[in-house]
Amino acid sequence: MKVLHIDSSILGDNSASRVLSREIVSKLSADHADAEVSYLDLAASELPHLSGRSLAKLDAQESALSARALDDFLAADVIVIGAPMYNFTIPSQLKAWIDRVVVAGKTFRYTQSGPEGLAKGKRVIVGISRGSVYAPGSPAEFAESYLRHVFGFIGVTDVEFIRAEGLGLSPQHRAKGLNAALTAIHTPVVAAAA
């Protein structure tokens, strides 16, 4: 089983989403002796944001980074993402990565009956951290809903979220939210095979 571990928080050691993604990968590795993990830190090794030059492939180095991001995604069976919620959505670093893996002809295609995802059979587990608490379907939450939609668009329907919420409300809320998320990682759903 190939696991692609991605972190996108800019907070380094102070990041709750990094704690979650690391624990998820640790659990997967413990449960699957054959797990091969590759790691991508999008804050330390940022991909350039998509531009006209990117699309035209005018920069060889940027094109190589884009190709590697796509190849790593396509090779993975399980993708674990540490995704903090910044200003109601995902970090721009994570969006830049998504722009490299949502590629017509590679991870989706248009058909006469509409778009078809080509990245079927993968599993995505997102360790998401949020400063507040958002009820399901909240109109102010654009991180989890966006990730669920974009992965579904490319054919990944096995998307799971481990939520650490209320982290910005108080130190007590932070501890409670993080502990609840870490406990959730060790439930049978996360431990299931990909």
C-alpha beads as a LAMMPS data file, in Angstrom:
LAMMPS data file: protein, C-alpha beads

194 atoms
193 bonds

1 atom types
1 bond types

-500.0 500.0 xlo xhi
-500.0 500.0 ylo yhi
-500.0 500.0 zlo zhi

Masses

1 110.0

Atoms # bond

1 1 1 0.000 0.000 0.000
2 1 1 1.419 3.367 -1.046
3 1 1 0.599 6.287 1.238
4 1 1 1.099 9.913 0.224
5 1 1 1.337 12.070 3.364
6 1 1 0.768 15.788 2.739
7 1 1 0.957 18.666 5.217
8 1 1 -0.154 22.181 4.328
9 1 1 -0.075 24.119 7.602
10 1 1 2.273 27.091 7.885
11 1 1 2.512 26.681 11.689
12 1 1 5.225 24.013 11.861
13 1 1 5.413 22.363 15.288
14 1 1 2.409 24.413 16.493
15 1 1 0.133 22.879 13.863
16 1 1 -2.774 20.715 14.985
17 1 1 -3.370 19.399 11.447
18 1 1 0.234 18.161 11.318
19 1 1 -0.316 16.284 14.586
20 1 1 -3.422 14.672 13.093
21 1 1 -1.857 13.713 9.754
22 1 1 1.202 12.271 11.491
23 1 1 -0.997 10.163 13.787
24 1 1 -3.140 8.956 10.876
25 1 1 -0.040 7.854 8.950
26 1 1 1.370 6.204 12.076
27 1 1 -1.871 4.244 12.508
28 1 1 -1.950 3.192 8.853
29 1 1 1.708 2.112 9.006
30 1 1 1.096 0.087 12.171
31 1 1 -1.916 -1.622 10.611
32 1 1 -0.284 -2.297 7.235
33 1 1 3.243 -3.663 7.344
34 1 1 3.539 -3.144 3.580
35 1 1 2.819 0.598 3.795
36 1 1 5.292 2.728 1.816
37 1 1 4.995 6.361 2.882
38 1 1 6.141 9.363 0.873
39 1 1 5.920 12.831 2.405
40 1 1 5.226 16.271 0.969
41 1 1 5.340 19.436 3.093
42 1 1 3.595 22.097 1.037
43 1 1 4.646 24.891 3.407
44 1 1 8.341 23.995 3.187
45 1 1 8.295 23.057 -0.518
46 1 1 5.613 25.289 -1.962
47 1 1 4.317 24.708 -5.440
48 1 1 3.891 27.950 -7.378
49 1 1 0.305 29.046 -7.735
50 1 1 -1.250 28.220 -11.062
51 1 1 -0.671 30.884 -13.703
52 1 1 -0.817 31.306 -17.454
53 1 1 2.871 30.376 -17.586
54 1 1 2.076 27.216 -15.604
55 1 1 -0.652 26.154 -17.991
56 1 1 1.510 26.911 -21.027
57 1 1 4.390 24.923 -19.464
58 1 1 6.833 27.769 -20.108
59 1 1 8.969 27.013 -17.051
60 1 1 10.706 23.623 -17.160
61 1 1 11.316 23.516 -13.398
62 1 1 7.696 24.326 -12.605
63 1 1 6.491 21.776 -15.150
64 1 1 8.671 19.129 -13.487
65 1 1 7.224 19.995 -10.052
66 1 1 3.700 19.761 -11.452
67 1 1 4.410 16.411 -13.117
68 1 1 5.887 15.017 -9.909
69 1 1 2.876 16.142 -7.838
70 1 1 0.539 14.413 -10.282
71 1 1 2.678 11.263 -10.499
72 1 1 2.911 11.000 -6.695
73 1 1 -0.856 11.369 -6.399
74 1 1 -1.573 8.797 -9.115
75 1 1 0.861 6.293 -7.558
76 1 1 -0.728 6.526 -4.092
77 1 1 -3.419 4.209 -2.801
78 1 1 -4.097 6.361 0.262
79 1 1 -3.608 10.111 0.524
80 1 1 -3.397 11.581 4.034
81 1 1 -3.732 15.350 4.170
82 1 1 -3.153 17.681 7.095
83 1 1 -5.449 20.599 6.265
84 1 1 -5.987 23.533 8.582
85 1 1 -8.914 25.822 7.871
86 1 1 -7.690 29.365 7.162
87 1 1 -10.323 32.061 6.644
88 1 1 -13.063 29.453 6.088
89 1 1 -11.199 27.358 3.502
90 1 1 -7.996 25.431 2.795
91 1 1 -4.512 26.997 2.716
92 1 1 -3.451 28.376 -0.643
93 1 1 -0.505 25.945 -0.629
94 1 1 -2.938 23.020 -0.648
95 1 1 -4.981 24.656 -3.407
96 1 1 -1.804 24.974 -5.518
97 1 1 -1.233 21.206 -5.094
98 1 1 -4.852 20.439 -5.991
99 1 1 -4.439 22.499 -9.152
100 1 1 -1.629 20.095 -10.130
101 1 1 -3.660 16.909 -9.572
102 1 1 -7.016 17.941 -11.030
103 1 1 -5.935 17.582 -14.638
104 1 1 -8.178 16.923 -17.619
105 1 1 -7.263 13.659 -19.291
106 1 1 -5.322 12.448 -16.239
107 1 1 -7.648 12.534 -13.231
108 1 1 -10.916 13.450 -14.964
109 1 1 -12.359 13.717 -18.440
110 1 1 -15.395 15.246 -20.026
111 1 1 -17.876 12.883 -21.648
112 1 1 -21.183 13.346 -23.443
113 1 1 -22.934 12.686 -20.133
114 1 1 -20.722 15.065 -18.129
115 1 1 -17.398 14.894 -16.279
116 1 1 -16.011 11.517 -15.228
117 1 1 -13.436 11.036 -12.491
118 1 1 -10.465 8.879 -13.458
119 1 1 -8.789 8.572 -10.039
120 1 1 -11.113 5.884 -8.729
121 1 1 -10.078 3.365 -6.077
122 1 1 -8.102 5.785 -3.914
123 1 1 -8.765 6.686 -0.310
124 1 1 -8.298 10.162 1.145
125 1 1 -8.117 10.839 4.876
126 1 1 -8.013 14.490 5.910
127 1 1 -6.913 15.636 9.351
128 1 1 -8.668 18.992 9.444
129 1 1 -8.191 21.607 12.146
130 1 1 -10.511 24.536 12.722
131 1 1 -10.473 27.412 15.182
132 1 1 -14.240 27.326 15.641
133 1 1 -16.937 24.652 15.500
134 1 1 -18.995 24.209 12.355
135 1 1 -22.258 22.289 12.208
136 1 1 -22.722 19.962 9.218
137 1 1 -23.789 22.042 6.223
138 1 1 -22.691 25.331 7.773
139 1 1 -22.717 28.122 5.178
140 1 1 -19.397 29.402 6.614
141 1 1 -17.440 26.176 6.037
142 1 1 -15.660 25.905 2.682
143 1 1 -12.714 23.633 3.497
144 1 1 -14.233 20.205 4.097
145 1 1 -17.027 20.753 1.582
146 1 1 -14.524 21.866 -1.079
147 1 1 -12.192 18.918 -0.499
148 1 1 -15.063 16.423 -0.571
149 1 1 -16.317 17.937 -3.834
150 1 1 -12.971 18.213 -5.638
151 1 1 -11.905 14.665 -4.771
152 1 1 -15.343 13.377 -5.775
153 1 1 -15.015 15.215 -9.079
154 1 1 -11.866 13.252 -9.921
155 1 1 -13.429 9.949 -8.849
156 1 1 -12.285 9.610 -5.229
157 1 1 -15.411 8.828 -3.244
158 1 1 -13.721 7.303 -0.168
159 1 1 -12.982 10.579 1.644
160 1 1 -12.881 10.692 5.433
161 1 1 -12.394 13.668 7.745
162 1 1 -10.901 13.611 11.223
163 1 1 -11.888 16.948 12.769
164 1 1 -10.165 18.916 15.510
165 1 1 -12.540 21.802 16.140
166 1 1 -12.816 24.767 18.470
167 1 1 -9.047 25.077 18.686
168 1 1 -9.087 28.865 18.772
169 1 1 -11.767 29.262 21.433
170 1 1 -9.589 28.607 24.482
171 1 1 -6.690 26.398 25.594
172 1 1 -9.233 24.002 27.103
173 1 1 -11.205 23.830 23.849
174 1 1 -7.954 23.238 21.946
175 1 1 -6.988 20.318 24.181
176 1 1 -10.493 18.840 24.060
177 1 1 -10.792 19.214 20.257
178 1 1 -7.368 17.750 19.565
179 1 1 -7.890 14.844 21.969
180 1 1 -11.265 14.022 20.396
181 1 1 -9.677 13.955 16.931
182 1 1 -6.755 11.796 18.068
183 1 1 -9.224 9.351 19.649
184 1 1 -11.217 9.232 16.396
185 1 1 -8.089 8.220 14.478
186 1 1 -7.986 4.947 16.390
187 1 1 -11.543 3.934 15.514
188 1 1 -12.054 0.986 13.145
189 1 1 -12.980 3.280 10.193
190 1 1 -9.459 4.741 9.969
191 1 1 -7.853 1.364 10.625
192 1 1 -9.704 -0.259 7.691
193 1 1 -7.693 -1.380 4.685
194 1 1 -7.602 0.877 1.636

Bonds

1 1 1 2
2 1 2 3
3 1 3 4
4 1 4 5
5 1 5 6
6 1 6 7
7 1 7 8
8 1 8 9
9 1 9 10
10 1 10 11
11 1 11 12
12 1 12 13
13 1 13 14
14 1 14 15
15 1 15 16
16 1 16 17
17 1 17 18
18 1 18 19
19 1 19 20
20 1 20 21
21 1 21 22
22 1 22 23
23 1 23 24
24 1 24 25
25 1 25 26
26 1 26 27
27 1 27 28
28 1 28 29
29 1 29 30
30 1 30 31
31 1 31 32
32 1 32 33
33 1 33 34
34 1 34 35
35 1 35 36
36 1 36 37
37 1 37 38
38 1 38 39
39 1 39 40
40 1 40 41
41 1 41 42
42 1 42 43
43 1 43 44
44 1 44 45
45 1 45 46
46 1 46 47
47 1 47 48
48 1 48 49
49 1 49 50
50 1 50 51
51 1 51 52
52 1 52 53
53 1 53 54
54 1 54 55
55 1 55 56
56 1 56 57
57 1 57 58
58 1 58 59
59 1 59 60
60 1 60 61
61 1 61 62
62 1 62 63
63 1 63 64
64 1 64 65
65 1 65 66
66 1 66 67
67 1 67 68
68 1 68 69
69 1 69 70
70 1 70 71
71 1 71 72
72 1 72 73
73 1 73 74
74 1 74 75
75 1 75 76
76 1 76 77
77 1 77 78
78 1 78 79
79 1 79 80
80 1 80 81
81 1 81 82
82 1 82 83
83 1 83 84
84 1 84 85
85 1 85 86
86 1 86 87
87 1 87 88
88 1 88 89
89 1 89 90
90 1 90 91
91 1 91 92
92 1 92 93
93 1 93 94
94 1 94 95
95 1 95 96
96 1 96 97
97 1 97 98
98 1 98 99
99 1 99 100
100 1 100 101
101 1 101 102
102 1 102 103
103 1 103 104
104 1 104 105
105 1 105 106
106 1 106 107
107 1 107 108
108 1 108 109
109 1 109 110
110 1 110 111
111 1 111 112
112 1 112 113
113 1 113 114
114 1 114 115
115 1 115 116
116 1 116 117
117 1 117 118
118 1 118 119
119 1 119 120
120 1 120 121
121 1 121 122
122 1 122 123
123 1 123 124
124 1 124 125
125 1 125 126
126 1 126 127
127 1 127 128
128 1 128 129
129 1 129 130
130 1 130 131
131 1 131 132
132 1 132 133
133 1 133 134
134 1 134 135
135 1 135 136
136 1 136 137
137 1 137 138
138 1 138 139
139 1 139 140
140 1 140 141
141 1 141 142
142 1 142 143
143 1 143 144
144 1 144 145
145 1 145 146
146 1 146 147
147 1 147 148
148 1 148 149
149 1 149 150
150 1 150 151
151 1 151 152
152 1 152 153
153 1 153 154
154 1 154 155
155 1 155 156
156 1 156 157
157 1 157 158
158 1 158 159
159 1 159 160
160 1 160 161
161 1 161 162
162 1 162 163
163 1 163 164
164 1 164 165
165 1 165 166
166 1 166 167
167 1 167 168
168 1 168 169
169 1 169 170
170 1 170 171
171 1 171 172
172 1 172 173
173 1 173 174
174 1 174 175
175 1 175 176
176 1 176 177
177 1 177 178
178 1 178 179
179 1 179 180
180 1 180 181
181 1 181 182
182 1 182 183
183 1 183 184
184 1 184 185
185 1 185 186
186 1 186 187
187 1 187 188
188 1 188 189
189 1 189 190
190 1 190 191
191 1 191 192
192 1 192 193
193 1 193 194
